[in-house]
Every structure is written in C-alpha cells, then in structure tokens.
Amino acid sequence: MNIGLFTETYYPEINGVANSVYMLKTELEEIGHNVYVFTTTTPGAPEFEHNVFRVPSLPCILITERRVGLFYQPKLASLIKN
C-alpha cells in the first residue's frame, strides 16, 4: 500500500509528533508498505532521506522552535497525484 504522511514536524526535531511519525514510517515500511513523508525543511536534517520530501518553511513567529511550511509545491503536487 502507498501511504502519505503529512506533518510540519519530523526527524531530526525532538518532540512527540516527530517521533511518532518517524516510528510509524519505520514500522509501516518494515511490513512492506511504501511510506512517503511530506514535511518542512528543518535545520540539521539529512540532505537525502528515502521517501521524505521537505518543502520550504519559515520559523514560526510565536513559537521559534516550530516551522511553518509553504506546502503548495507544483512538483510535489504532481508526485502526490501520481
């Protein structure tokens, strides 16, 4: 099965949501699913991650450790559609 996970927080960020999405991706892949994560750019993130697509983001004004993604990207929209 092809599964898409959309989140504004993902590894290497350290918080409950980021950890949960990372573990969910890992476990679903282990049982044979194709998992695609769509998330924001994060300082310190690996340059390449299998099936992880990062969209440009900006720091949140109110909560500086959070980032807000600019999620509409034509290339990613095409990939998701396919």
CORNOR-V411024 format. One record per pair of residues at least 24 apart in sequence whose C-alpha atoms are under 10 Angstrom apart, sorted by the first residue. I is the first residue (numbers start at 1). GAP is how many residues later the second one is. D is the distance in Angstrom with one decimal. If there is no record, write none. Layout:
i = (I,I)
gap = (GAP,GAP)
d = (D,D)
//
This chain:
i = (1,1,1,1,1,1,2,2,2,2,2,3,3,3,3,3,3,3,4,4,4,4,4,4,4,4,5,5,5,5,5,5,6,6,6,6,6,6,6,7,7,7,7,7,8,8,8,8,8,8,8,8,8,8,8,8,8,8,9,9,9,9,9,9,9,9,9,10,10,10,10,10,10,10,10,10,11,11,11,11,11,12,12,12,12,12,13,13,13,13,13,13,25,25,36,38,38,38,39,39,39,39,40,40,40,40,40,40,41,41,41,41,42,42)
gap = (27,28,31,32,33,34,30,31,32,33,34,25,26,30,31,32,33,34,30,31,32,33,34,47,48,76,30,31,32,33,34,47,30,31,32,33,34,47,65,30,31,32,33,62,30,31,32,33,34,46,47,49,58,59,60,61,62,63,29,30,31,32,33,57,58,59,60,27,28,29,30,31,32,35,42,44,28,31,33,34,35,30,31,32,33,34,29,30,31,32,52,53,26,27,44,33,38,42,29,30,31,32,26,27,28,29,30,31,26,27,28,29,24,25)
d = (9.5,9.9,8.0,5.1,6.1,8.3,9.8,6.2,4.8,6.0,7.7,8.8,9.8,7.2,6.1,4.8,6.2,8.5,8.6,5.9,4.8,5.9,7.3,9.6,9.9,8.2,7.4,6.1,4.7,6.1,8.3,9.5,8.5,6.0,4.8,6.1,9.4,9.8,9.7,7.6,6.4,5.1,7.6,9.2,8.2,5.2,5.6,8.9,9.6,9.5,9.6,9.0,8.2,7.0,6.8,6.5,9.9,9.4,9.7,6.6,6.9,9.2,8.4,7.6,7.7,9.2,9.6,8.7,9.1,6.7,7.8,9.2,8.3,9.2,9.7,9.8,9.6,8.4,9.5,7.2,9.2,7.6,8.6,7.1,5.8,8.3,7.6,9.0,8.9,8.4,9.1,9.2,9.8,10.0,9.2,8.8,8.7,9.6,9.7,7.4,9.7,8.3,10.0,7.2,7.3,5.3,7.9,8.1,8.1,9.3,7.8,9.8,9.3,7.8)
//
